[in-house]
Amino acid sequence: PQNSNTPLFIKFKIYENDKLDPGKKSQSCKNFAGYVMFEFWLEDELLYKIQTDFIEPKSSDIKDRVECVADSFLAL
């Protein structure tokens, strides 16, 4: 049984969009600077996974995207 002492593990990745990739199929694929992906794990169980794009070329909006992810998880 899980209790409040069971640690929650958060895995995350930040991906930069390669806008010069010839595999990009549409212009809309080039609108994003990249994305962040989060996974929330309790023991061996994936509880929640979310991906969100960031737009600013210098990644200045990543903080806002991470706050959105946290709000989304806490709303569960």
QUIVEN-V374594 format. One record per residue. RES is the residue in one small letter. SS is DSSP state (a for helix, b for strand, c for the rest). OMEGA is omega in whole degrees, -180 to 180 (none if undefined). Layout:
# QUIVEN-V374594
res->{RES RES}
ss->{SS SS}
omega->{OMEGA OMEGA}
This chain:
# QUIVEN-V374594
res->{p q n s n t p l f i k f k i y e n d k l d p g k k s q s c k n f a g y v m f e f w l e d e l l y k i q t d f i e p k s s d i k d r v e c v a d s f l a l}
ss->{c c c c c c c b b b b b b b b b c c c c c c c c c c a a a a c c c b b b b b b b b b c c b b b b b b b b b b c c c c c c c a a a a a a a a a a a a a c c}
omega->{180 176 -177 179 179 -177 173 178 179 175 177 177 175 -179 174 179 175 -176 179 179 -179 179 178 -172 -178 178 -178 177 -177 -177 -174 177 179 177 173 179 -179 172 178 -175 172 -171 -179 -176 174 -179 -172 177 -178 176 179 -178 168 -168 -173 -177 179 175 -177 -180 179 180 179 -180 179 177 178 178 180 178 -180 180 -178 179 -179 none}
